[in-house]
Structures are given as C-alpha cells and as structure tokens.
Amino acid sequence: MTATPGTGLLRQTARPMLRRGLRAAEAGVVAAFVALVERQARVGRLTPRVEQAIADALRHVATTSKGRARTGSPAVRELVDQFHRLCYDDGQTWRKNTWQGRRTWKSPNDLWLYQEIIHALRPGLVIETGTAFGGSATYMGFLLDLEQKGRVVSVDIASRATPPHPRVTYIAGSSTDPAVVEQVRSMVEPAEPVLVILDSDHSERHVYDELQTYADLVTVGSYVIVEDTNVNGHPAHPQHGPGPMEAVQRFLAERSDFVVDERMHRWHFTLNPHGYLRRIG
Ligand SMILES: C[S@@+](CC[C@H](N)C(=O)[O-])C[C@H]1O[C@@H](n2cnc3c(N)ncnc32)[C@H](O)[C@@H]1O
C-alpha cells in the first residue's frame, strides 16, 4: 500500500504541533485545577467526596483511553510530584530505610541507580560526604565486594557509631576542611574511576563548595551525585531555602565538562532530580 502524498509531512509537522498545543492547554488546566484544590484544602472543603472526584478527574487526564500513563503530560508530572512529596513527607519512608540493619536515608529507586552505576563503573574509590549512620557507605561497600574491587571513604562532621566494613574508611570532620580533603585525595588511585556522592550539609553554599572541592576528582564517564536536589520546592520541602538544586544550577552554568544524566530520571521519582552529574570531558 502506498502512502497518501502529504501524510508524512502531516506526521512530521502538524501532529507534533497539535500535541505541543494540547500539552500547553493541558498545563493551564492542570495549574488551575491544582490551585482550586489547594484553595479547597485551605478553606477546609476537601471532604472525602471532593477528594474522590479529584482523584477520578486526575485519572482521566493522566491516562489514555487504553488506560496507559501519558508520560509527557503535565497531569502526570503533577501526579509524580504529588507522589514525590508523599514519599518525602511521610515519616514511614526514607527515614525508616535500613541496609543490614543500619539507617540509610535514601529511596530504593536511588539505591538501585547506585547499584547500576557502581556495576557499570567499577570504581576504585567512592567518596561520600555525609555518613550519618553508615548505611549508605556500607551498602556501597557490599556492592564493591560483588565487583571484587574498590574502596569507600565517607566523611561526617558528627561522630556516631558506624558499622565496620573492610572496604569502608570513615573520616571525622567537615567535608570542606582542607585537612579532610587532603586525606580523601590521598586515597585516590591513579587511573582508577572515582565516584563522588555529596550528601552532607544541604545548604546551597556548602554543596557548591563541595562541588568546587570534589568535582575535579571525578573521572571522565563517572559521576558526582548531588543528593536531595528535591528540596526547596523541587518539588519537596518548599521551606528549605536554596539548597543542592541551586548549587547544581550554579555549578553547571560554570562548567561544560559535566551534564545532567537524564537516564537517571527513568523511574520518574528520584530524591536527586538533576542531581546525577556525569563527567563528559
Ligand atoms: C543526610 S545525612 C547523610 C545520610 C547518609 N548518606 C545516608 O544515606 O544514610 C547528612 C549527614 O551530613 C553530616 N554533615 C553535616 N554537615 C557536614 C559537613 N560540613 N561535613 C561533613 N558532614 C556533614 C551530618 O552530620 C549528617 O550525618
């Protein structure tokens, strides 16, 4: 069967334009809808019946007639953000996670991405700032055991009991203290991949300083992972104030050798949106 002349052109130009137009219109409708819901909540009229009607309406705009998610849709984005805030604010989620019995303040999605990165990269050294209870450091220690190579160095300003692991070294001190930085640097092995994870003080100033301090240690093809870029309304914890996301934006405006790895958004939900920065040069 031969294609009707002009069909290809229609597909290439008119349909994408129509889709973009519909998305723009939908974005306006979703924004108005969200504003209405927030107003109802403020005035105390968010009864179970109203909430059910909202859920039905959102399901309608967020799915195709075949019941599939419309992944590029503003309505879906709003649902994902709502789910993100639920995961962040609910005291039963990341705060309760443990690895081998040790508190680990990460989402399972991100821990899975860590596993993929560590397996693909097989780093000689993982540098973590922000040890807390050692859950994330030992998680990575076990992942390195599976690779049969590599070490983790984890820095924290507070001293807490941390779980021993033969591949993990803990350093007490501030991640930007020159003496600490020197100790970390001395652990880098020439020609071995280095992965950096920033998860300490989440103020913009501190994260930016850490990026300035540690990004140059990251080897090409590896990452600096900036944790908790979701705070300050991206989309969680709007009262936080400028934090990791703002530090990342500043850093990326100055550096062309790092890019956001969009593949790390494939699960739609990560506590580190735009926080997986891959070194490309
Ligand atoms: C979010 S927690 C780390 C969570 C941990 N990586 C995990 O996934 O379970 C942040 C930690 O950063 C530490 N911290 C705060 N300021 C710091 C600094 N300037 N240098 C190093 N650690 C710092 C805190 O003591 C706290 O333990």
The ligand as an ORCA input file, in Angstrom:
! r2SCAN-3c Opt
* xyz 0 1
  C      21.535     13.263     55.002
  S      22.668     12.755     56.222
  C      23.608     11.555     55.353
  C      22.823     10.327     55.033
  C      23.602      9.119     54.598
  N      24.490      9.385     53.480
  C      22.637      8.032     54.237
  O      22.305      7.895     53.041
  O      22.158      7.337     55.121
  C      23.703     14.126     56.342
  C      24.934     13.971     57.231
  O      25.823     15.032     56.903
  C      26.537     15.392     58.043
  N      27.127     16.733     57.845
  C      26.560     17.945     58.002
  N      27.427     18.920     57.712
  C      28.580     18.321     57.325
  C      29.845     18.777     56.877
  N      30.122     20.072     56.796
  N      30.788     17.862     56.565
  C      30.517     16.534     56.644
  N      29.353     16.044     57.076
  C      28.390     16.920     57.400
  C      25.522     15.281     59.172
  O      26.182     15.082     60.406
  C      24.686     14.081     58.719
  O      25.130     12.897     59.329
*
